[in-house]
């Protein structure tokens, strides 16, 4: 990205898309669903192998 930072017509910002209340609520819901799945003897919904 060295070329982008040198442009005068661009603003670079950190990724903050997950900082919304809705996204945080979905993350909590997903975590709870994964815990429930494991307690029921199932694999977590978004298991990465």
Helices and strands as residue ranges (DSSP letters): H 2-5, G 17-19, H 21-39
